[in-house]
Amino acid sequence: GITGTDVSKEASEMVLLDDNFATIVAAVEEGRVIYDNIRRFVKFSIAGNLGKVLVMLAAPLLGIAVALEPLQLLWLNLLTDGLLGLGLGVEPAEKGVMKRSPRSPQASLFNDGLGGHIIWVGVLIGVIALLIAYAAFDPAHSEDDTWQTMLFTTLAFLQVGQALASRSGRESFFALGWRSNPTLLWLTFLVVALQLVVIYLPALETFFAVDPLTLPELLLSVVLGSTAFFAIELEKWWLRRRTALS
């Protein structure tokens, strides 16, 4: 502690400035929360970008030369990875965070199934986006940007759902509640609102090379976009069930 001798302070790796051992507990908990939030952001960002990369690489194989315009990709990265990632970065401590065993300093950031999660979620996002692009694309009317707008919008909603489900690695989104992370709540509303503004504001339609979607087209994009949310929730249910049975 701060009242210790100079020799003991020099020999110590850590000195408590308030002579309160509860400070150690609080520091360990805060460190675990920060580490968890780093993992949340990493898995959200890499999986989402993997999905977009798959779309851009696989689209030409389906006869689609350019799946997304550069501005659309930039918008998605700023919108999803930026705002939603910021919301995930302030997620509070998970239940039982101090009951975990200490983490090895040599442990990889991608352990405990994080690497596998990133791959399958990224592939899912890419496949769903490619399906809607392929279904809506009409080579005979290549000047019609509706298919690209649906792809653009579906990708945005896929990552909205991904972010909401990524708040916890095991706990259901419905068990967490909104009040524990109001920042993510408001950023989610902002992301959805901005996406709709881009689609339906005439001044931005030309800038982003999009066409306004009809209500059925928008609803289809929302429904397909929700698949990431429910798929991740299903994975977490399976993990909880496996733990309960073991």
C-alpha positions in Angstrom: 0.0 0.0 0.0 0.9 3.7 -0.1 1.8 3.5 3.6 4.3 0.7 3.1 8.1 1.2 3.3 10.1 2.5 0.3 11.8 -0.9 0.0 8.5 -2.8 -0.2 7.2 -0.4 -2.8 10.3 -0.8 -4.9 10.0 -4.6 -4.7 6.2 -4.6 -5.5 4.7 -4.8 -9.0 1.7 -2.8 -7.9 1.1 -0.2 -5.1 -2.3 0.5 -3.8 -2.7 4.3 -3.5 -5.7 4.1 -1.2 -4.6 1.1 0.9 -7.9 -0.6 0.1 -7.7 -4.2 -1.2 -11.1 -3.8 -2.7 -9.3 -1.7 -5.3 -7.6 -4.8 -6.6 -11.0 -6.6 -7.1 -12.4 -3.5 -8.9 -9.3 -3.3 -11.1 -9.5 -7.0 -12.1 -13.2 -6.7 -12.9 -12.6 -3.6 -15.0 -9.8 -5.3 -16.8 -12.0 -8.3 -17.7 -14.8 -6.0 -18.9 -12.3 -4.2 -21.2 -10.9 -7.5 -22.5 -14.4 -8.8 -23.2 -15.4 -5.6 -25.1 -12.2 -5.8 -27.2 -13.2 -9.4 -28.1 -16.8 -8.2 -28.9 -15.6 -5.5 -31.2 -13.0 -7.8 -32.9 -15.5 -10.6 -33.6 -18.2 -8.1 -34.8 -15.8 -6.1 -37.0 -13.9 -9.0 -38.6 -17.0 -11.2 -39.2 -18.9 -8.3 -40.8 -15.9 -7.4 -43.0 -15.4 -11.0 -44.0 -19.0 -11.1 -45.2 -18.5 -8.0 -47.3 -15.3 -9.4 -48.8 -17.0 -12.6 -49.7 -19.8 -10.6 -51.4 -17.3 -8.6 -53.5 -15.3 -11.7 -54.5 -18.1 -14.1 -55.2 -20.5 -11.7 -57.0 -18.6 -11.8 -60.4 -19.1 -15.6 -60.3 -22.8 -15.0 -60.2 -22.7 -12.6 -63.2 -22.6 -9.5 -61.1 -19.6 -7.4 -62.0 -19.8 -4.9 -59.2 -21.8 -5.9 -56.1 -21.4 -2.6 -54.2 -20.2 0.8 -55.1 -17.1 2.2 -53.2 -19.3 4.8 -51.5 -21.7 2.1 -50.4 -18.9 0.0 -48.9 -17.5 3.1 -47.2 -20.9 3.9 -45.8 -21.4 0.4 -44.4 -18.0 0.4 -42.8 -18.5 3.8 -41.1 -22.1 2.9 -40.2 -21.7 -0.6 -38.9 -18.1 -1.0 -37.8 -18.0 2.6 -36.5 -21.2 3.3 -34.7 -22.3 -0.2 -33.8 -18.8 -1.2 -32.8 -18.7 1.9 -30.5 -21.9 0.7 -28.9 -20.4 -2.8 -28.3 -17.3 -1.2 -26.8 -19.2 0.2 -23.8 -21.1 -3.0 -22.9 -21.1 -3.4 -19.1 -19.8 -6.4 -17.2 -21.5 -9.8 -18.0 -23.1 -11.8 -15.2 -20.5 -13.9 -13.3 -17.5 -12.1 -14.9 -15.6 -12.5 -11.6 -16.4 -16.2 -11.2 -14.3 -17.1 -14.3 -10.9 -18.7 -13.9 -7.9 -16.4 -14.5 -7.0 -16.1 -18.2 -3.5 -17.2 -19.2 -1.3 -14.3 -20.4 -0.3 -16.4 -23.4 -3.9 -17.1 -24.4 -4.9 -16.0 -27.9 -7.5 -13.3 -28.4 -9.2 -15.8 -30.7 -9.5 -18.7 -28.3 -12.7 -20.1 -26.8 -14.2 -20.5 -30.2 -13.9 -16.8 -31.3 -12.1 -17.7 -34.5 -14.7 -20.2 -35.5 -17.5 -17.8 -34.7 -16.0 -15.1 -36.9 -15.7 -17.5 -39.8 -19.2 -18.9 -39.7 -20.9 -15.6 -39.1 -18.9 -14.0 -41.9 -19.8 -16.7 -44.3 -23.5 -16.5 -43.2 -23.5 -12.7 -43.8 -21.9 -13.2 -47.2 -24.2 -16.0 -48.3 -27.4 -14.2 -47.3 -26.3 -11.0 -49.0 -25.4 -12.9 -52.2 -28.7 -14.7 -52.2 -30.7 -11.5 -52.3 -28.4 -9.9 -54.8 -28.7 -12.9 -57.2 -32.4 -13.2 -56.7 -33.0 -9.5 -57.4 -30.5 -8.9 -60.2 -31.8 -8.8 -63.7 -29.1 -8.8 -66.4 -31.7 -7.5 -68.9 -32.2 -4.4 -66.8 -28.7 -3.8 -65.4 -29.4 -0.1 -65.2 -31.9 -0.7 -62.4 -30.2 -0.3 -59.1 -33.0 -1.9 -57.0 -31.1 -5.1 -56.6 -28.0 -3.3 -55.4 -30.0 -1.2 -53.0 -31.5 -4.4 -51.5 -28.1 -5.9 -51.1 -26.8 -2.6 -49.6 -29.7 -2.5 -47.1 -29.6 -6.2 -46.3 -26.0 -6.0 -45.4 -26.7 -3.0 -43.0 -29.5 -4.9 -41.3 -27.4 -8.1 -41.1 -24.8 -6.2 -39.1 -27.4 -4.5 -36.9 -28.7 -7.9 -36.0 -25.1 -9.2 -35.5 -24.3 -6.4 -33.2 -27.4 -6.8 -31.0 -26.7 -10.6 -30.7 -23.0 -10.0 -30.0 -23.6 -8.2 -26.7 -22.9 -11.4 -24.9 -21.1 -14.6 -25.8 -23.6 -16.8 -24.0 -26.4 -14.8 -22.5 -29.5 -14.3 -24.7 -30.1 -10.8 -25.9 -33.6 -10.9 -24.5 -32.2 -11.7 -21.0 -29.8 -8.7 -21.1 -32.4 -6.0 -21.6 -31.9 -2.6 -23.2 -31.3 -0.6 -20.1 -27.9 -2.2 -19.5 -26.4 -0.6 -22.6 -28.5 2.4 -23.7 -25.6 3.7 -25.9 -26.0 0.7 -28.2 -29.8 1.2 -28.3 -29.6 4.8 -29.5 -26.8 4.0 -31.9 -28.9 1.2 -33.4 -31.8 3.6 -33.9 -29.4 6.1 -35.5 -27.9 3.5 -37.9 -31.3 2.3 -39.0 -32.5 5.9 -39.5 -29.5 6.9 -41.5 -29.8 3.9 -43.7 -33.4 4.8 -44.5 -32.4 8.4 -45.1 -29.8 7.3 -47.7 -32.4 5.1 -49.5 -35.3 7.5 -49.5 -33.8 11.0 -49.5 -33.7 12.1 -53.2 -30.5 14.2 -52.7 -28.6 11.1 -51.5 -30.1 8.5 -53.9 -28.0 9.8 -56.8 -24.9 10.2 -54.6 -25.0 6.6 -53.3 -26.4 5.1 -56.6 -29.5 3.6 -54.9 -33.2 3.4 -55.8 -36.0 3.8 -53.2 -37.3 0.4 -52.2 -40.9 -0.5 -52.1 -42.3 -1.6 -48.8 -42.2 -5.4 -49.7 -38.6 -5.0 -50.8 -37.6 -3.2 -47.6 -39.4 -5.8 -45.5 -37.6 -8.6 -47.3 -34.3 -6.9 -46.6 -35.2 -6.5 -42.9 -36.3 -10.2 -42.6 -33.2 -11.5 -44.3 -31.1 -9.1 -42.3 -32.5 -10.6 -39.1 -31.1 -14.0 -39.9 -27.7 -13.1 -38.4 -29.4 -12.1 -35.1 -31.3 -15.4 -34.8 -28.4 -17.5 -35.9 -26.1 -16.1 -33.3 -28.9 -16.4 -30.6 -29.3 -20.1 -31.6 -25.5 -20.6 -31.2 -25.7 -19.1 -27.7 -28.7 -21.3 -26.8 -26.7 -24.4 -27.9 -23.7 -23.3 -25.8 -25.8 -22.8 -22.7 -27.5 -26.1 -23.2 -24.2 -27.9 -23.7 -22.8 -26.3 -20.5 -26.0 -27.3 -18.6 -25.7 -30.9 -19.7 -22.0 -31.3 -19.0 
